[in-house]
């Protein structure tokens, strides 16, 4: 896991300016790679790298790395979990390797197969390869978008980095507001890709590659769209066959994600997903240490995951550590958290503290159960959203007038302090609209008050979609449609991105065995079966040979939460910024937090609580 950056030079950016800009970007990403740094500047490009050594810890595996013939140079962020299989096949074909790293395998594969090699990779990755013969840069990103990669055009050249803030630190990218990014943040609580908060700075979309050379910057080309797995025909199987299929697919992914030359730890919560990851790792002969964070405010409440996590650890004979987090520690760390937050988000504080706890134990790698609810239909949205859409369509069919519905839901919102109730008549009739009501933060009608009428109008137009930021799912059934939306909106733009910045701020590589394309291809066609009466999470719970403790499987779902409502209750006291309308109840703390982490206009300096 690392930070990558670089610059395709143009006529208005000298080599010296490119080197200095790249060094500034590398410095901004120091925590992503404290073990080594490297910079190369062959004719036409500058490549920079910060390394967190996980595979082949020797200096020989440092980057940028050059091919044997000197033609190709690579900077790489991520892990290729099947690199040893790929390496063996290449060795059988006569290739000699000089390291035991996955980076060298990538370099050899690209030299042989070009962009065609991408489909052979299993892992999380973002990398850049420079071809010195044709003076062309090749950028690529993994299908799920686990690893970030951003770029900006600078004259006839291009700048790229693992973080948006690194690009801004280059001094070559204007910091003007991207209204689509700002509107998207207020609507969703995160900045939807490919947008960022800065005009002209874009995310390379997941599963895409891009070629660039001086004076010719291509457009991103899709090589793998994960949505297709949710759009395939529904499959069924007997209960016994499906249980066996789930176990084989999940254990295969866990095995792949344990590849490491350093010890591996585990975010151990009180839920099913992390318990299954820990149990299967133990079955595979790796007794990962479980690390659990607990909060003073949750003591004695069901949100306290530590007691259940301790039962899980004892059941499987795993080492286990609890780390208590207080409000005072949150106050002390809040400035660092906001500085680490690469783009505004209403989430990620939980992962930041969990990562801090793991890093304090001396680990560089941690497994997370992230992705289990999206794949195995574990969220309430899988039952609630189809029901909401059905009720709304029934109301329309019974000729209840739109005016009556509007008035009724405004009254509901006013009486019950539910700020999104007013959007129900217009949005709740489709899966996509009901999903927006479930996951969205503010309604489009609220944006003019937050960012000004003109910026709101422009941002919504640039963002596109209906509802804003959503494309039609075209999935094979309702469960698959919700799985697609949860995976490509909530998980991609929020959970995975927050996991990256929060863990990398502690120089920690976070791995997600349940976010794996091979696993997705095997299980997504069974989404309808998984969604029935919680069958998916029951099947996942049964994946370990000896099952999970009853206290885990029977525990009500709470999610990995932080007592933010209590922590930020007084955060607006010293701020001149207005409180968002009807947002100050405990239930809607996320709106308060959004006001604290959102950029000041017209600049983009994040205020501090």
C-alpha positions in Angstrom: 0.0 0.0 0.0 1.5 3.3 -1.0 1.0 6.7 -2.5 1.7 7.3 -6.2 2.0 10.6 -8.0 3.5 12.1 -11.1 3.4 14.5 -14.0 3.3 14.2 -17.8 5.2 17.3 -18.7 4.0 19.8 -21.2 5.5 22.8 -22.9 4.3 25.2 -20.1 5.7 22.9 -17.3 9.5 22.6 -17.1 11.2 19.5 -15.8 12.3 21.3 -12.7 8.7 22.5 -12.1 7.4 19.0 -12.6 9.9 17.6 -10.1 9.2 20.2 -7.5 5.4 19.7 -7.9 5.8 15.9 -7.6 7.9 16.3 -4.5 5.3 18.5 -2.9 2.6 15.8 -3.7 4.8 13.1 -2.2 5.3 15.1 0.9 1.5 15.6 1.3 1.2 11.7 1.2 3.9 10.9 3.6 1.7 8.8 5.9 0.8 6.6 2.9 4.3 5.4 2.6 6.7 6.0 5.5 9.1 3.1 4.6 10.7 4.5 1.4 10.3 7.2 -1.2 11.5 7.4 -4.8 11.4 9.8 -7.8 12.4 9.3 -11.4 12.2 11.8 -14.3 12.9 10.1 -17.6 12.3 12.3 -20.7 8.7 13.6 -20.7 7.4 12.5 -17.2 8.1 12.6 -13.5 7.0 9.7 -11.3 6.9 9.7 -7.5 6.2 7.0 -5.0 5.9 6.6 -1.2 6.1 3.0 0.0 4.4 1.1 2.8 6.3 -2.2 2.5 4.0 -5.3 2.7 5.4 -7.7 0.2 9.2 -8.1 -0.3 10.4 -5.7 2.4 13.8 -5.3 0.8 14.9 -2.1 -1.0 15.1 -4.0 -4.3 11.2 -3.7 -4.4 11.2 0.1 -4.0 9.5 2.2 -6.6 9.5 3.6 -9.2 10.5 0.2 -10.7 12.0 -0.2 -14.1 11.6 -3.2 -16.5 14.7 -5.2 -17.4 15.0 -3.6 -20.8 14.5 -0.1 -19.4 11.4 0.6 -21.5 8.7 0.6 -18.8 8.6 2.4 -15.4 5.8 1.8 -12.8 4.5 3.3 -9.6 1.8 1.1 -8.0 -0.6 1.4 -5.0 -2.4 -1.7 -3.8 -2.0 -5.4 -3.7 -2.4 -8.1 -6.4 -3.6 -11.1 -4.4 -3.0 -13.6 -7.2 0.4 -12.4 -8.1 2.1 -15.6 -7.1 0.0 -17.6 -9.5 0.7 -15.1 -12.2 4.4 -15.2 -11.4 4.6 -19.0 -11.6 2.9 -18.9 -15.1 5.4 -16.3 -16.3 8.4 -18.2 -14.8 7.2 -21.3 -16.7 7.4 -19.2 -19.8 11.0 -18.3 -19.1 10.7 -15.0 -17.2 13.3 -14.3 -14.5 12.3 -12.1 -11.5 14.6 -10.0 -9.3 12.1 -9.4 -6.5 9.3 -11.3 -4.7 6.9 -8.3 -5.1 3.7 -8.1 -7.0 4.9 -4.8 -8.5 7.4 -6.6 -10.7 4.7 -9.0 -11.9 2.6 -6.1 -13.0 5.5 -4.6 -14.9 6.2 -7.9 -16.8 2.5 -8.5 -17.6 2.1 -5.0 -19.0 5.2 -5.3 -21.1 3.7 -8.5 -22.6 0.0 -7.8 -22.8 -0.7 -4.1 -22.4 -4.1 -3.2 -21.1 -5.2 -6.8 -21.7 -3.4 -7.8 -18.5 -5.9 -6.0 -16.3 -8.5 -8.8 -16.5 -6.0 -11.2 -15.0 -5.6 -9.3 -11.8 -7.3 -10.0 -8.6 -6.8 -7.3 -6.0 -7.1 -3.6 -5.2 -4.9 -1.3 -7.3 -4.2 2.0 -8.9 -1.0 2.3 -10.9 0.8 4.3 -13.6 3.2 2.9 -16.2 5.4 5.1 -18.4 6.5 3.7 -21.8 9.8 5.5 -22.6 9.6 4.4 -26.3 6.4 6.1 -27.2 6.4 8.6 -24.3 3.0 7.5 -23.0 1.5 7.1 -19.6 -1.0 4.4 -18.7 -3.2 4.8 -15.7 -5.5 2.0 -14.4 -7.8 1.4 -11.4 -9.4 -1.7 -9.9 -13.0 -2.6 -10.7 -14.5 -1.8 -7.3 -12.5 1.4 -6.9 -10.9 0.3 -3.6 -7.8 2.2 -4.3 -8.2 5.9 -5.3 -6.6 7.6 -8.3 -7.2 11.3 -9.3 -5.9 13.3 -12.2 -6.0 16.9 -13.6 -5.0 18.3 -17.0 -2.4 21.0 -16.9 -2.0 22.6 -20.2 -1.0 19.9 -22.6 0.1 17.6 -19.8 -1.4 15.7 -16.9 -1.0 15.4 -13.1 -2.0 12.4 -11.1 -2.0 11.3 -7.4 -3.6 9.0 -4.9 -5.1 11.9 -3.1 -7.0 15.1 -4.1 -5.2 17.1 -1.5 -1.9 16.0 -3.0 -2.8 17.4 -6.4 -3.8 20.7 -4.8 -0.4 20.7 -2.9 1.4 20.5 -6.3 0.7 24.2 -6.8 -0.2 23.5 -10.5 -3.9 22.9 -10.0 -6.3 25.8 -9.5 -8.5 25.4 -6.4 -11.8 26.6 -7.9 -15.0 25.0 -6.6 -16.5 22.1 -8.6 -20.2 22.7 -8.1 -21.1 19.1 -9.0 -18.8 17.8 -6.2 -20.3 20.3 -3.7 -23.9 19.5 -4.6 -23.1 15.8 -4.5 -21.6 16.1 -1.0 -24.7 17.9 0.4 -27.0 15.4 -1.3 -25.2 12.2 -0.3 -22.8 13.1 2.5 -19.8 12.2 0.2 -18.5 13.5 -3.1 -19.8 11.1 -5.9 -17.2 10.0 -8.4 -15.9 11.0 -10.8 -16.3 14.4 -9.3 -14.2 16.0 -6.6 -14.5 19.3 -4.8 -12.2 21.0 -7.3 -13.0 22.0 -10.9 -10.8 20.1 -13.3 -9.7 17.4 -10.7 -11.4 14.1 -11.5 -11.3 10.5 -10.2 -10.4 7.9 -12.7 -13.5 5.8 -12.6 -13.2 2.3 -11.1 -12.5 -0.4 -13.7 -11.2 2.2 -16.1 -7.8 3.0 -17.7 -6.5 6.2 -19.3 -3.6 6.9 -21.6 -1.8 10.3 -21.7 1.1 11.9 -23.5 2.1 15.5 -24.0 -0.6 17.3 -25.9 -2.9 14.2 -26.0 -4.9 13.2 -22.9 -7.3 10.4 -23.7 -10.7 9.7 -22.1 -11.2 7.0 -19.5 -11.9 3.6 -21.0 -13.9 1.0 -19.1 -12.4 -2.5 -18.9 -14.6 -3.9 -16.1 -18.0 -2.6 -14.9 -19.0 -4.3 -11.6 -22.7 -3.3 -12.3 -22.9 -6.1 -14.9 -22.7 -8.7 -12.2 -25.9 -7.4 -10.6 -27.6 -7.1 -14.0 -27.1 -10.8 -14.9 -30.0 -13.2 -14.7 -31.1 -14.4 -11.3 -29.8 -17.9 -10.3 -31.3 -20.3 -7.8 -29.9 -23.4 -6.0 -30.9 -25.8 -3.3 -30.2 -24.6 0.3 -27.4 -27.1 0.7 -25.8 -26.3 -2.6 -26.0 -22.6 -2.0 -24.5 -22.9 1.5 -21.5 -24.9 0.0 -21.1 -22.3 -2.8 -21.0 -19.4 -0.3 -18.5 -21.1 1.9 -16.2 -22.0 -0.9 -16.3 -18.5 -2.5 -15.8 -16.7 0.8 -13.0 -18.8 2.1 -11.3 -18.5 -1.3 -11.4 -14.7 -1.0 -10.2 -14.7 2.6 -7.3 -17.0 1.7 -6.3 -14.6 -1.1 -6.4 -11.5 1.2 -4.1 -13.1 3.7 -1.1 -12.9 1.3 1.5 -10.8 3.2 5.1 -10.7 4.4 4.1 -8.9 7.6 1.6 -9.9 10.3 -2.1 -9.3 9.7 -4.7 -8.0 12.2 -8.5 -7.7 12.1 -11.1 -5.1 12.9 -13.3 -7.2 15.2 -16.7 -5.8 15.8 -19.8 -7.5 17.3 -21.2 -8.3 13.9 -21.3 -11.3 11.6 -19.0 -10.0 8.8 -15.8 -9.5 10.9 -16.5 -12.6 12.9 -16.6 -14.7 9.8 -13.4 -13.2 8.4 -11.6 -13.9 11.7 -13.0 -17.5 11.9 -12.0 -18.4 8.3 -8.6 -16.9 8.8 -8.1 -19.1 11.8 -9.3 -22.1 9.7 -6.6 -21.2 7.2 -4.0 -21.3 9.9 -3.7 -17.5 10.5 -4.7 -16.5 14.0 -5.3 -12.8 13.4 -5.4 -10.5 16.4 -8.8 -8.9 16.7 -8.8 -5.2 17.7 -12.1 -3.7 18.9 -12.8 0.0 19.7 -15.3 0.9 22.3 -16.7 4.2 23.4 -17.5 5.5 26.9 -20.9 6.8 25.7 -22.0 3.3 24.6 -21.2 1.5 27.8 -24.0 -0.9 28.7 -25.9 -0.1 25.5 -26.3 -2.4 22.5 -24.1 -0.2 20.4 -21.1 -1.4 22.5 -19.6 -4.1 20.3 -16.7 -5.0 22.6 -18.5 -7.7 24.8 -19.7 -9.6 21.7 -16.3 -9.2 20.0 -14.7 -10.7 23.1 -17.0 -13.7 22.9 -16.1 -14.2 19.2 -12.3 -14.0 20.0 -12.6 -16.5 22.9 -14.8 -18.9 20.8 -12.1 -19.1 18.1 -9.1 -18.8 20.3 -7.9 -15.5 18.8 -5.8 -12.9 20.6 -8.0 -9.8 21.2 -7.4 -6.2 22.3 -9.9 -3.6 23.2 -9.2 0.1 22.8 -11.4 2.6 24.6 -12.0 6.0 22.8 -13.2 9.0 24.8 -14.8 12.3 23.8 -11.7 14.0 25.0 -9.6 12.0 22.6 -12.0 12.9 19.8 -11.5 16.6 20.6 -7.7 16.2 20.6 -7.7 14.3 17.3 -10.4 16.2 15.4 -8.0 18.5 13.6 -5.9 15.6 12.4 -9.0 13.7 11.3 -10.2 16.6 9.2 -6.7 17.2 7.8 -6.5 13.5 6.8 -10.0 13.5 5.2 -9.1 13.8 1.6 -12.6 15.0 0.6 -15.5 16.0 2.9 -17.4 13.0 4.3 -20.0 12.4 7.0 -18.4 9.1 7.8 -14.9 7.7 8.4 -14.3 8.8 12.0 -15.1 5.2 13.2 -12.5 3.7 10.8 -9.9 6.4 11.7 -10.1 5.5 15.4 -10.1 1.7 14.6 -7.1 2.2 12.4 -5.3 4.2 15.1 -5.9 1.3 17.5 -4.5 -1.2 15.1 -1.5 0.9 14.2 -0.7 1.3 17.9 -0.3 -2.5 18.0 2.4 -2.2 15.4 0.5 -3.7 12.4 0.7 -2.6 8.8 -2.2 -4.7 7.5 -5.8 -5.1 8.8 -8.7 -7.1 7.5 -12.2 -5.5 7.5 -15.7 -7.1 7.1 -16.7 -4.1 4.9 -18.9 -5.3 2.0 -20.8 -8.0 3.7 -24.1 -6.2 3.9 -23.9 -5.1 0.2 -23.2 -8.6 -1.1 -25.3 -10.6 1.3 -28.3 -8.2 1.4 -27.8 -7.4 5.1 -29.0 -3.8 5.2 -32.6 -2.9 6.1 -32.7 -1.2 2.7 -33.2 -4.6 1.0 -36.6 -5.0 2.5 -37.6 -1.3 3.3 -36.9 0.2 -0.2 -39.1 -2.2 -2.3 -41.8 -1.8 0.3 -41.6 2.0 0.2 -41.7 2.1 -3.6 -44.6 -0.3 -3.7 -46.6 1.8 -1.2 -45.9 5.0 -3.2 -47.0 3.4 -6.4 -50.2 2.2 -4.7 -51.0 5.7 -3.5 -50.5 7.0 -7.1 -52.7 4.3 -8.5 -55.5 5.1 -6.0 -55.5 8.7 -7.4 -54.4 10.4 -4.2 -53.4 13.8 -5.5 -49.8 15.0 -5.5 -50.8 18.2 -3.7 -52.4 16.1 -0.9 -49.3 13.9 -0.6 -47.0 17.0 -0.6 -48.9 18.6 2.2 -49.2 15.4 4.3 -45.5 14.7 4.1 -44.5 18.2 4.9 -46.6 18.0 8.1 -45.0 14.6 8.9 -41.6 16.2 8.5 -42.4 19.1 10.7 -44.1 17.1 13.4 -41.5 14.3 13.6 -38.4 16.4 12.7 -37.8 14.2 9.6 -36.1 16.6 7.1 -36.4 14.3 4.1 -40.1 13.6 4.5 -41.0 16.3 2.0 -39.2 14.4 -0.8 -41.3 11.3 -0.4 -44.1 12.1 -2.9 -41.7 12.9 -5.7 -39.0 10.2 -5.1 -40.4 7.2 -3.3 -42.1 5.6 -6.3 -39.0 4.0 -7.8 -36.2 1.9 -6.4 -33.7 4.6 -7.2 -35.8 7.4 -5.7 -36.5 5.4 -2.5 -32.8 4.6 -2.3 -32.0 8.3 -2.4 -34.4 8.9 0.4 -32.8 6.2 2.4 -29.1 7.2 1.9 -29.4 10.9 1.0 -28.5 13.7 3.3 -30.2 16.8 2.0 -32.9 17.2 -0.6 -32.3 19.0 -3.9 -34.7 21.7 -2.8 -32.5 22.5 0.2 -29.3 23.1 -1.8 -30.0 26.8 -2.7 -29.9 27.6 1.0 -26.7 25.7 1.5 -24.6 26.8 -1.5 -26.5 29.6 -3.2 -29.2 29.3 -6.0 -26.8 29.7 -8.9 -24.2 27.2 -7.7 -27.0 24.8 -6.7 -28.5 25.0 -10.2 -25.2 24.5 -11.9 -24.1 21.7 -9.5 -27.3 19.7 -10.0 -27.1 20.1 -13.8 -23.5 19.0 -13.9 -24.1 16.1 -11.5 -26.9 14.7 -13.6 -29.0 11.7 -12.9 -32.5 11.2 -11.6 -32.5 11.4 -8.6 -29.3 13.4 -8.7 -26.2 11.3 -8.9 -28.0 8.0 -9.7 -28.2 6.1 -13.0 -31.0 3.6 -13.7 -29.8 0.3 -12.3 -31.3 -2.0 -14.9 -30.8 -4.9 -12.5 -32.6 -8.3 -12.8 -34.6 -7.9 -9.6 -35.2 -5.5 -6.7 -32.6 -7.1 -4.4 -30.0 -7.0 -7.2 -30.9 -3.3 -7.9 -30.4 -2.4 -4.2 -27.1 -4.4 -4.1 -25.9 -2.5 -7.1 -26.8 0.9 -5.6 -25.3 0.1 -2.2 -22.1 -1.1 -3.8 -21.6 1.5 -6.4 -22.8 4.6 -4.5 -22.7 4.1 -0.7 -19.8 1.6 -0.5 -17.7 3.1 -3.4 -18.1 6.8 -2.7 -18.2 6.6 1.1 -17.2 3.4 2.8 -14.2 2.5 0.6 -13.0 6.1 0.2 -13.2 6.7 3.9 -11.5 3.4 4.6 -8.6 4.5 2.4 -7.9 7.9 3.9 -8.7 6.9 7.5 -6.4 3.8 7.4 -3.6 5.4 5.4 -3.3 8.3 7.8 -2.0 5.7 10.2 0.2 4.0 7.5 -2.1 1.0 7.6 -3.2 -1.2 4.7 -6.9 -2.0 5.0 -8.1 -5.2 3.1 -11.7 -6.1 2.3 -12.2 -9.8 1.6 -15.9 -9.3 1.0 -15.2 -6.6 -1.7 -13.6 -8.9 -4.3 -14.6 -9.1 -8.0 -14.2 -12.9 -8.1 -16.5 -13.2 -5.0 -19.0 -10.8 -6.6 -19.1 -12.8 -9.8 -19.8 -16.0 -7.9 -22.5 -14.6 -5.5 -24.3 -11.6 -7.1 -26.7 -13.7 -9.2 -28.1 -15.1 -5.9 -29.1 -11.6 -4.5 -32.9 -12.4 -4.6 -32.3 -15.5 -2.5 -30.0 -13.7 -0.1 -32.7 -11.0 0.5 -35.4 -13.3 1.6 -35.8 -13.3 5.4 -32.2 -12.4 5.9 -31.0 -15.6 4.2 -27.8 -14.1 2.9 -26.3 -13.2 6.3 -27.4 -16.6 7.7 -25.5 -18.3 4.9 -22.5 -16.1 5.6 -22.7 -16.9 9.3 -22.7 -20.6 8.5 -19.5 -20.3 6.3 -17.0 -21.1 9.1 -16.8 -24.9 9.7 -18.1 -24.6 13.3 -20.4 -21.7 12.8 -20.5 -18.5 14.9 -21.4 -18.1 18.6 -25.2 -17.5 19.1 -24.5 -14.1 20.7 -23.2 -12.9 17.4 -25.9 -14.3 15.1 -28.7 -13.2 17.4 -27.3 -9.7 18.0 -29.5 -6.9 16.6 -27.8 -5.1 13.8 -26.3 -1.8 14.9 -23.6 -1.0 12.4 -20.1 0.3 13.3 -21.1 3.6 14.9 -19.5 6.4 16.8 -21.3 8.6 19.4 -21.1 11.6 17.1 -24.5 13.1 18.1 -23.1 13.5 21.6 -19.6 14.5 20.5 -20.7 17.4 18.3 -23.7 18.7 20.2 -21.8 21.9 21.0 -19.7 22.1 17.8 -21.7 25.0 16.4 -21.3 27.1 19.5 -18.1 28.7 18.4 -19.0 28.8 14.7 -20.4 31.7 12.8 -21.9 29.3 10.2 -25.7 28.9 10.4 -27.3 25.7 11.7 -29.0 23.7 8.9 -32.7 23.9 9.2 -34.3 21.1 11.3 -31.0 19.3 11.6 -30.1 19.6 15.2 -32.0 16.6 16.6 -29.9 13.7 17.8 -31.3 11.7 14.9 -29.8 14.0 12.2 -26.4 14.7 13.6 -24.9 13.9 10.1 -26.3 17.2 8.9 -24.5 19.0 11.6 -21.3 17.2 10.8 -21.7 18.0 7.1 -21.8 21.7 8.0 -18.5 21.3 10.0 -16.6 19.4 7.3 -18.0 21.1 4.2 -15.9 23.7 2.5 -16.3 27.4 3.1 -17.3 29.3 0.0 -15.9 30.6 -2.2 -12.7 29.0 -1.0 -12.3 25.4 0.0 -10.7 25.6 3.5 -12.4 23.1 5.8 -13.5 24.7 9.0 -12.5 23.1 12.3 -14.9 22.2 15.1 
